[in-house]
């Protein structure tokens, strides 16, 4: 799967889940991306496993969450992350 396709799929899943029913403020969304990175750092610092996926390191799951949020944001606001990379 291409990154553009993943970006579209993630955003559509979030739209379908109701996350985009109301307008969302860009600054708040960027802070949520940052919070995922901060949680990954905490997982690395304490060498923790994830609470919801206990067979995976917390940092790994939080980094995945950050990527999901980044791609969702990018699709919502018309950014082409694949081409930018």
C-alpha positions in Angstrom: 0.0 0.0 0.0 1.3 3.4 -0.9 1.5 6.1 1.8 -1.1 8.2 0.0 -3.5 5.3 0.2 -2.8 4.7 3.8 -3.3 8.4 4.5 -6.7 8.3 2.8 -7.8 5.1 4.5 -6.8 6.4 8.0 -8.7 9.6 7.5 -11.8 7.9 6.1 -11.8 5.5 9.1 -11.7 8.5 11.4 -14.4 10.3 9.5 -16.6 7.2 9.7 -15.9 7.0 13.5 -17.2 10.5 13.9 -13.9 12.2 14.8 -14.5 14.9 12.1 -18.2 15.5 12.6 -17.3 19.0 14.1 -14.6 21.4 12.9 -11.3 20.7 14.5 -8.7 23.3 15.4 -5.4 22.8 13.8 -3.3 23.8 16.8 -5.1 21.3 19.0 -4.5 18.5 16.5 -0.8 19.3 16.2 -0.6 19.2 20.0 -2.2 15.8 20.0 0.5 14.6 17.6 3.1 16.0 19.9 1.5 14.2 22.9 2.0 10.9 21.1 5.7 11.6 20.7 5.9 12.6 24.4 4.2 9.3 25.4 6.7 7.4 23.2 9.6 9.2 25.0 8.1 8.2 28.4 7.9 4.6 27.2 11.5 4.6 26.1 12.7 6.3 29.3 11.0 3.8 31.5 11.3 0.8 29.1 7.5 0.2 29.3 5.3 -2.2 27.4 2.0 -0.8 26.1 -1.1 -0.9 28.3 -3.5 -1.8 25.5 -1.1 -4.0 23.5 1.0 -5.5 26.2 3.1 -7.6 23.7 4.4 -4.4 22.2 6.7 -1.7 23.5 4.9 1.5 24.5 7.2 3.6 22.4 6.4 1.5 19.3 2.6 1.9 19.8 2.8 5.6 20.6 5.0 6.3 17.5 2.4 4.4 15.4 -0.3 6.6 17.0 1.7 9.7 16.0 1.9 8.5 12.4 -1.8 7.8 12.4 -2.5 11.3 13.7 -0.1 12.9 11.2 -1.6 11.1 8.2 -5.2 11.9 9.4 -4.2 15.6 9.8 -2.5 15.6 6.4 -5.5 14.2 4.6 -8.0 16.5 6.3 -6.0 19.6 5.3 -4.8 18.5 1.9 -1.2 17.8 2.5 0.6 15.2 0.3 3.0 13.6 2.8 4.1 10.9 0.3 5.4 13.5 -2.2 6.9 15.6 0.6 8.9 12.5 1.8 
